[in-house]
Amino acid sequence: MLKMTDLPSMSQHDWLSQFLKMLTISGLLEVRCSYGAPWDITWAKASAYEIPYHIVLSGRAIIEDDESGTTQELKAGDIVLFPHGTAHKLHDGSGAVPGKKQI
């Protein structure tokens, strides 16, 4: 059984956690993908009030941010958010041309 005295006091919480508790946030899992090299996928700029995100469950991926021109390697356990809905590209980093995409 959980007692109120077992909970941390308000001062022990960080400000972000408190702020997020005040917000109504909803989400949608749009696509869950499993890729084999070579692969790439391009995401267009998101609509207003959408924050695209990616979670790498296993393996690795390279992400290219079209707006800033930056490239970063993601590995298992990484989560990346695009709070401004920036267009971006994910790929395996091999440089090989992927075959035809099948859905």
N, C-alpha and C positions, 0 to 999 in steps of 0.2 A: 504494500500500500504506500502511496506517495503522500507525504505530509507537506503542508505549505512551508514548514520550517526547513524542509529538504531542498526547496527551490532557492536558487541564488537571488540575492537582493538586486533591485533595479540598478544600483551603482556598479554591479559586476557585469552587466551586459554592455556590449559595445553599442555605439550609436546607430550603426547600420542595422543591426538586428532589431532595435526598437523602431526605426523608421520603416523597415519592411513589414513589421507587424501592423502598422497603421494603413498599409496599402492593400487594395484588393487586386490580387494578381491571379491571372488565369493563364493557362498554357495549353499548347496543342502539340502533340507529337505528329509532325507532318510526314516525316520519312525516317525509316530506320534502314540503314544500308549496310551491306557486307560486300566489300570490294576485293578483287584480286588484281594485282598489277598487270598491265598498266591501266590506270583509271584517272579520270578527272571529272569534276562537276563544277559548273559555274552558276552562281546564285546572283540574280538581279537585285537591285536595291529594293529593300522591303517597303511595304506600305506604312503609312503613318501609324504610330502606336504599336508597331510590331518590332520585336527585338529578336532577330535570328540568333540561334546558338548552335553549337556543335559540341558533342561529347565523344571523345575517342575512348571506346571501350577496350580495344586491343589493337596492337600494331602501331602504326604511325601514319601521319598525314602531313602534307605541307599546305599551309594556307597563305594565300596572297591577297592582301588588302588592296583593292583597286584604287581607293581614295588616297591612301598614304604611300602606296607603292612599296610597302614592306612585305617581307616574306618571313614566315616563322615555321619551325617544325613543331608539330604536336605529337605527343606520345600517349600511350594508354594512361587514362586517368585525367587527362587535360580537358578543361572546359573553356571554350572561348565564346564571348558574347559580342554582338555588334549593336550597341545601344542606339546608334543612329541609323541602323538599317543599311549600312554600307554594302555595296556590291562586292563580291569576293569570289575567289576560286579555291577549291580544294583539289589536291592531286597527290599521287603517290611519290612524286619527286624523281622518278626514273628518267624522265625526259622522253620516254617511248610514247608513241601515238596510240591511244586506246582504240580498241575495236568498236564496232557499232554498239550503241547502248540499247539494251533490251529492258522492257518494263513488263 
